[in-house]
């Protein structure tokens, strides 16, 4: 196996660490049929479409990082949690029903499905 030298770039950790601030919680977003791909879960590009609604100035975004945890499926509702910290915006999408069952304090640990980091 041939190994290539590291590129001259900023290497980031695999996991996205959320800030220790309280998130702004948004109304449930339904998972629409048009979001579903051939694997019967939300298509990766649709996650970005959903989170764009929570970013004020998309044209100023310089970097987007995505951490996929578990797929969201049709018929579910998504709860969006938005954190802001030092010019960065974190959008976390959770299964809304699961977040209601386990409560707000535990949802970061248990039900987060996708975390996106927008850096301006």
C-alpha positions as CSV (number, residue, x, y, z in Angstrom):
1,X,0.0,0.0,0.0
2,X,1.4,3.4,-1.0
3,X,1.2,6.1,1.6
4,X,1.1,9.7,0.5
5,X,2.6,12.6,2.5
6,X,0.3,14.8,4.5
7,X,-1.0,17.8,2.7
8,X,-0.2,21.3,4.0
9,X,-3.6,22.0,5.5
10,X,-5.4,22.3,8.8
11,X,-6.3,18.9,10.1
12,X,-9.4,18.9,12.4
13,X,-10.6,16.3,14.8
14,X,-13.2,13.8,13.5
15,X,-15.8,14.6,16.1
16,X,-17.4,18.0,16.3
17,X,-17.4,19.3,19.9
18,X,-20.5,21.3,20.7
19,X,-20.1,24.5,22.8
20,X,-21.2,24.5,26.4
21,X,-24.0,27.0,25.8
22,X,-27.7,26.5,25.7
23,X,-29.0,25.9,22.1
24,X,-31.8,27.7,20.5
25,X,-34.5,25.0,19.9
26,X,-36.7,25.3,16.8
27,X,-40.1,23.8,15.9
28,X,-40.2,20.3,14.6
29,X,-39.4,19.9,10.9
30,X,-41.2,17.0,9.1
31,X,-39.0,14.6,7.1
32,X,-40.6,14.9,3.6
33,X,-40.7,12.2,0.9
34,X,-38.5,14.3,-1.3
35,X,-35.7,14.2,1.3
36,X,-35.4,10.4,1.1
37,X,-32.8,8.6,-1.0
38,X,-32.6,5.0,-2.3
39,X,-31.4,3.8,1.1
40,X,-34.7,5.0,2.6
41,X,-33.2,7.7,4.8
42,X,-32.6,11.4,4.4
43,X,-30.1,12.1,1.6
44,X,-26.9,13.8,2.8
45,X,-27.4,16.8,0.6
46,X,-30.9,17.4,2.1
47,X,-29.4,17.7,5.6
48,X,-27.5,20.7,4.3
49,X,-30.7,22.1,2.7
50,X,-32.5,21.8,6.1
51,X,-29.7,23.5,8.1
52,X,-29.3,26.4,5.6
53,X,-32.5,27.7,7.1
54,X,-30.6,28.4,10.4
55,X,-27.7,30.3,8.8
56,X,-28.2,34.0,8.2
57,X,-25.6,34.6,5.6
58,X,-24.8,31.5,3.6
59,X,-22.5,33.3,1.2
60,X,-20.1,34.2,4.1
61,X,-19.6,30.5,5.1
62,X,-16.0,29.4,4.6
63,X,-16.2,25.9,5.9
64,X,-18.9,23.3,6.6
65,X,-18.2,20.2,8.6
66,X,-20.7,17.4,9.0
67,X,-20.7,14.5,11.5
68,X,-23.3,11.9,10.7
69,X,-24.4,9.7,13.6
70,X,-27.6,7.9,12.7
71,X,-29.9,8.3,9.6
72,X,-33.2,10.0,9.8
73,X,-36.1,8.2,8.1
74,X,-39.4,9.3,6.5
75,X,-42.3,9.9,8.8
76,X,-40.1,11.3,11.5
77,X,-39.9,14.8,12.7
78,X,-36.6,16.6,13.2
79,X,-35.8,18.9,16.1
80,X,-33.1,21.5,15.2
81,X,-30.8,22.8,18.0
82,X,-28.6,25.8,17.0
83,X,-25.6,26.8,19.0
84,X,-23.5,30.0,18.4
85,X,-20.0,30.4,19.6
86,X,-17.2,32.8,18.5
87,X,-18.3,33.3,14.9
88,X,-19.3,29.7,14.5
89,X,-22.7,28.2,14.2
90,X,-23.5,24.6,15.1
91,X,-26.7,23.0,13.9
92,X,-27.7,19.7,15.4
93,X,-30.6,17.7,14.0
94,X,-32.3,15.2,16.3
95,X,-35.2,12.8,16.1
96,X,-37.9,15.1,17.6
97,X,-39.9,12.2,19.2
98,X,-36.8,10.8,20.9
99,X,-35.9,14.3,22.2
100,X,-39.4,14.7,23.8
101,X,-39.1,11.3,25.5
102,X,-35.7,11.7,27.0
103,X,-35.8,15.4,27.8
104,X,-33.7,18.3,26.8
105,X,-30.7,17.6,29.2
106,X,-30.0,14.2,27.7
107,X,-30.7,14.8,24.0
108,X,-27.2,16.0,23.2
109,X,-25.8,12.7,24.4
110,X,-28.4,10.3,23.1
111,X,-30.4,11.5,20.2
112,X,-28.1,13.7,18.1
113,X,-28.1,12.4,14.5
114,X,-26.2,15.0,12.7
115,X,-24.0,17.9,13.7
116,X,-23.0,20.6,11.2
117,X,-20.5,23.4,11.9
118,X,-20.7,26.5,9.8
119,X,-17.6,28.8,10.1
120,X,-17.7,32.3,8.8
